[in-house]
Amino acid sequence: MLKNDYDRWEKRLLEAFDEMWDGFVDPADALVDGDGTCWTPLGGKTNGGSVCATPQQLEAVRNQCRALAMGNEFAINGHENRISYLVGSGHAYRAAARRGLRPEEAPVDEVQNVLDEFVRVNRWRQRQQEIVRRRDRDGEVFLRLFQSPDGISRVRFVEPGQVATPTDRADDPAATLGILTDPADVETVRGYFIDGQLVDAAEIQHRKANVDANVKRGLPLFYPVRKNLRRAEKLLRNMSVVAEIQSAIALIRKHHAGTKTSVQQFVADAADATVADPNSGRTRHVRRYAPGTILDAFAGTDYEFPTIGLDVSRYVAVLQAELRAIAARLVMPEFMLTSDASNANYASTMVAEGPAVKMFSRLQHDMIEDDLELLDRVLADAVAAGRLAPHARQTVLVEAIPPTLAVRDRLKETQADAILLRNGAMSPATMALRHGLDPERELGAGTSGE
């Protein structure tokens, strides 16, 4: 074949390939969002229905939401408000004899001492706040219990990235995403792979959020609205920058039929001072406009003030729409996300039947259940160390009292508690805890005053 023929056929072949590639549509394009985020196809292989089926996807989502929790002012406000309402100054824990038992039949005081010391040693008030922050930010939180010879368990956090399946177990379907489960029941956890080592499930408490029970790992709180948060942040930044630039330009002077040389000479003649830039060598002319300055324009010179056309309210409406979408995800009033209470009434939004109160109450209940499960393990460790009697867990009931959520009418609340107390439905200790008082201290003060 002659070289000319070879070149001609090569050219035609390349043209054919170009036409083929131009008409090719990647089926995966439909699964990619505008910002590069991949969607999971319906019916595809996922981890129990989770959008994060692989460790890489889970880490990517977690890193995005961690960046928001660190640098996005609206996300930070949302996290902090949830901590304030769910934890507040901390939950109170009280030991009491189980129903049907007399106080002397149960080691109530001994259990209360173990609880109080656990709260003190582990700085539990601060740790509760961090639990909420981590669970919301990462979608999950891992707590590891360490037994101690003194009978007081120590609690430490495990980073989500530390929980990963070792390479030698990668093909085991029961050991995916760093969690080993019963092959026949994904909700029965056998252990957790932490830094490559299998740790018994009895030593770990895994609190996950925003996923179904059969999904091994949780999703961050702001995962569905992470794009809204980024858009709100960029919109606020752009609004501020534009307003800054427009407000910095006091006026624009137009010279009709003026040449570049004549305009430069005009600026130099009108200047109050001349400053030379040592880096560029250019000369900058400065003129001061005192308050109340009156400008006299020569023929053919116009003055325009760009700040007159500045209408920030149009962008504020868009920003508020984005923030409402984020607040809707949190089931919170908008002012809890924006700190703008100009169009909200705290008393009307935090009533007992309000959506926010209902939501916070549900989250508090979930948190209390997790806390009580953890405290039961703490009591088991105290029994194993010989600090508590073997029957302590069977005879003593631990109660948790969270901070009040709804707007309080102290007089009516106290009167209602007094009725319950008078009819035997509430103990004096519970009533004291509900009002932020120490039952033993108040009882001692009452006794000394008699």
MOCOR-V248018 format. One record per residue. N is the residue number from 1. RES is the residue in one small letter. NEAR is the number of other ideal C-beta (glycine too) atoms within 10 Angstrom. Layout:
N:RES:NEAR ; N:RES:NEAR
This chain:
1:m:7 ; 2:l:7 ; 3:k:7 ; 4:n:8 ; 5:d:9 ; 6:y:10 ; 7:d:10 ; 8:r:12 ; 9:w:11 ; 10:e:10 ; 11:k:10 ; 12:r:10 ; 13:l:10 ; 14:l:10 ; 15:e:10 ; 16:a:10 ; 17:f:10 ; 18:d:10 ; 19:e:10 ; 20:m:9 ; 21:w:8 ; 22:d:7 ; 23:g:7 ; 24:f:7 ; 25:v:7 ; 26:d:8 ; 27:p:7 ; 28:a:10 ; 29:d:7 ; 30:a:9 ; 31:l:13 ; 32:v:12 ; 33:d:9 ; 34:g:6 ; 35:d:8 ; 36:g:6 ; 37:t:15 ; 38:c:12 ; 39:w:12 ; 40:t:16 ; 41:p:12 ; 42:l:6 ; 43:g:6 ; 44:g:9 ; 45:k:7 ; 46:t:16 ; 47:n:21 ; 48:g:16 ; 49:g:11 ; 50:s:22 ; 51:v:18 ; 52:c:25 ; 53:a:17 ; 54:t:13 ; 55:p:17 ; 56:q:9 ; 57:q:17 ; 58:l:27 ; 59:e:14 ; 60:a:13 ; 61:v:20 ; 62:r:22 ; 63:n:13 ; 64:q:18 ; 65:c:22 ; 66:r:15 ; 67:a:13 ; 68:l:25 ; 69:a:21 ; 70:m:10 ; 71:g:10 ; 72:n:19 ; 73:e:14 ; 74:f:23 ; 75:a:28 ; 76:i:13 ; 77:n:14 ; 78:g:26 ; 79:h:20 ; 80:e:14 ; 81:n:19 ; 82:r:21 ; 83:i:17 ; 84:s:15 ; 85:y:22 ; 86:l:23 ; 87:v:22 ; 88:g:17 ; 89:s:11 ; 90:g:15 ; 91:h:20 ; 92:a:20 ; 93:y:21 ; 94:r:19 ; 95:a:23 ; 96:a:18 ; 97:a:17 ; 98:r:12 ; 99:r:6 ; 100:g:7 ; 101:l:15 ; 102:r:7 ; 103:p:10 ; 104:e:8 ; 105:e:12 ; 106:a:21 ; 107:p:19 ; 108:v:20 ; 109:d:12 ; 110:e:16 ; 111:v:27 ; 112:q:17 ; 113:n:15 ; 114:v:27 ; 115:l:21 ; 116:d:13 ; 117:e:16 ; 118:f:22 ; 119:v:19 ; 120:r:11 ; 121:v:14 ; 122:n:17 ; 123:r:11 ; 124:w:21 ; 125:r:14 ; 126:q:11 ; 127:r:16 ; 128:q:21 ; 129:q:18 ; 130:e:14 ; 131:i:24 ; 132:v:22 ; 133:r:17 ; 134:r:19 ; 135:r:24 ; 136:d:25 ; 137:r:21 ; 138:d:26 ; 139:g:26 ; 140:e:22 ; 141:v:24 ; 142:f:22 ; 143:l:19 ; 144:r:15 ; 145:l:18 ; 146:f:10 ; 147:q:17 ; 148:s:13 ; 149:p:8 ; 150:d:12 ; 151:g:19 ; 152:i:18 ; 153:s:23 ; 154:r:15 ; 155:v:19 ; 156:r:11 ; 157:f:14 ; 158:v:18 ; 159:e:12 ; 160:p:24 ; 161:g:14 ; 162:q:14 ; 163:v:22 ; 164:a:18 ; 165:t:18 ; 166:p:14 ; 167:t:8 ; 168:d:9 ; 169:r:15 ; 170:a:9 ; 171:d:8 ; 172:d:12 ; 173:p:8 ; 174:a:14 ; 175:a:20 ; 176:t:20 ; 177:l:21 ; 178:g:24 ; 179:i:21 ; 180:l:21 ; 181:t:20 ; 182:d:11 ; 183:p:12 ; 184:a:7 ; 185:d:10 ; 186:v:18 ; 187:e:12 ; 188:t:10 ; 189:v:17 ; 190:r:14 ; 191:g:18 ; 192:y:22 ; 193:f:19 ; 194:i:18 ; 195:d:12 ; 196:g:13 ; 197:q:9 ; 198:l:15 ; 199:v:17 ; 200:d:11 ; 201:a:16 ; 202:a:11 ; 203:e:16 ; 204:i:18 ; 205:q:19 ; 206:h:19 ; 207:r:20 ; 208:k:19 ; 209:a:16 ; 210:n:17 ; 211:v:19 ; 212:d:10 ; 213:a:8 ; 214:n:13 ; 215:v:20 ; 216:k:23 ; 217:r:23 ; 218:g:24 ; 219:l:22 ; 220:p:26 ; 221:l:25 ; 222:f:27 ; 223:y:18 ; 224:p:14 ; 225:v:23 ; 226:r:21 ; 227:k:16 ; 228:n:19 ; 229:l:25 ; 230:r:17 ; 231:r:16 ; 232:a:25 ; 233:e:18 ; 234:k:10 ; 235:l:16 ; 236:l:17 ; 237:r:10 ; 238:n:11 ; 239:m:16 ; 240:s:11 ; 241:v:10 ; 242:v:13 ; 243:a:14 ; 244:e:9 ; 245:i:10 ; 246:q:15 ; 247:s:11 ; 248:a:9 ; 249:i:11 ; 250:a:12 ; 251:l:11 ; 252:i:10 ; 253:r:14 ; 254:k:12 ; 255:h:16 ; 256:h:8 ; 257:a:7 ; 258:g:15 ; 259:t:9 ; 260:k:8 ; 261:t:8 ; 262:s:11 ; 263:v:14 ; 264:q:13 ; 265:q:12 ; 266:f:15 ; 267:v:14 ; 268:a:11 ; 269:d:8 ; 270:a:10 ; 271:a:15 ; 272:d:9 ; 273:a:9 ; 274:t:10 ; 275:v:11 ; 276:a:9 ; 277:d:9 ; 278:p:6 ; 279:n:5 ; 280:s:8 ; 281:g:7 ; 282:r:8 ; 283:t:12 ; 284:r:12 ; 285:h:14 ; 286:v:9 ; 287:r:11 ; 288:r:8 ; 289:y:10 ; 290:a:5 ; 291:p:4 ; 292:g:5 ; 293:t:9 ; 294:i:4 ; 295:l:9 ; 296:d:5 ; 297:a:11 ; 298:f:8 ; 299:a:6 ; 300:g:10 ; 301:t:15 ; 302:d:10 ; 303:y:11 ; 304:e:11 ; 305:f:12 ; 306:p:14 ; 307:t:12 ; 308:i:8 ; 309:g:8 ; 310:l:12 ; 311:d:8 ; 312:v:13 ; 313:s:7 ; 314:r:8 ; 315:y:15 ; 316:v:13 ; 317:a:9 ; 318:v:13 ; 319:l:18 ; 320:q:16 ; 321:a:11 ; 322:e:20 ; 323:l:21 ; 324:r:14 ; 325:a:16 ; 326:i:23 ; 327:a:21 ; 328:a:13 ; 329:r:17 ; 330:l:20 ; 331:v:13 ; 332:m:20 ; 333:p:21 ; 334:e:19 ; 335:f:17 ; 336:m:23 ; 337:l:22 ; 338:t:21 ; 339:s:11 ; 340:d:12 ; 341:a:13 ; 342:s:6 ; 343:n:9 ; 344:a:14 ; 345:n:10 ; 346:y:12 ; 347:a:10 ; 348:s:10 ; 349:t:18 ; 350:m:18 ; 351:v:13 ; 352:a:10 ; 353:e:7 ; 354:g:17 ; 355:p:11 ; 356:a:20 ; 357:v:18 ; 358:k:13 ; 359:m:16 ; 360:f:23 ; 361:s:16 ; 362:r:11 ; 363:l:20 ; 364:q:19 ; 365:h:12 ; 366:d:14 ; 367:m:20 ; 368:i:16 ; 369:e:11 ; 370:d:17 ; 371:d:20 ; 372:l:14 ; 373:e:11 ; 374:l:18 ; 375:l:21 ; 376:d:11 ; 377:r:17 ; 378:v:23 ; 379:l:22 ; 380:a:17 ; 381:d:20 ; 382:a:27 ; 383:v:17 ; 384:a:12 ; 385:a:16 ; 386:g:10 ; 387:r:19 ; 388:l:21 ; 389:a:16 ; 390:p:9 ; 391:h:12 ; 392:a:20 ; 393:r:16 ; 394:q:11 ; 395:t:16 ; 396:v:24 ; 397:l:17 ; 398:v:19 ; 399:e:15 ; 400:a:17 ; 401:i:16 ; 402:p:21 ; 403:p:17 ; 404:t:13 ; 405:l:21 ; 406:a:16 ; 407:v:14 ; 408:r:12 ; 409:d:10 ; 410:r:8 ; 411:l:8 ; 412:k:9 ; 413:e:14 ; 414:t:14 ; 415:q:10 ; 416:a:12 ; 417:d:18 ; 418:a:12 ; 419:i:11 ; 420:l:13 ; 421:l:14 ; 422:r:9 ; 423:n:8 ; 424:g:7 ; 425:a:10 ; 426:m:16 ; 427:s:15 ; 428:p:14 ; 429:a:19 ; 430:t:18 ; 431:m:16 ; 432:a:20 ; 433:l:19 ; 434:r:17 ; 435:h:13 ; 436:g:12 ; 437:l:16 ; 438:d:13 ; 439:p:16 ; 440:e:12 ; 441:r:10 ; 442:e:14 ; 443:l:14 ; 444:g:11 ; 445:a:11 ; 446:g:10 ; 447:t:8 ; 448:s:7 ; 449:g:6 ; 450:e:4
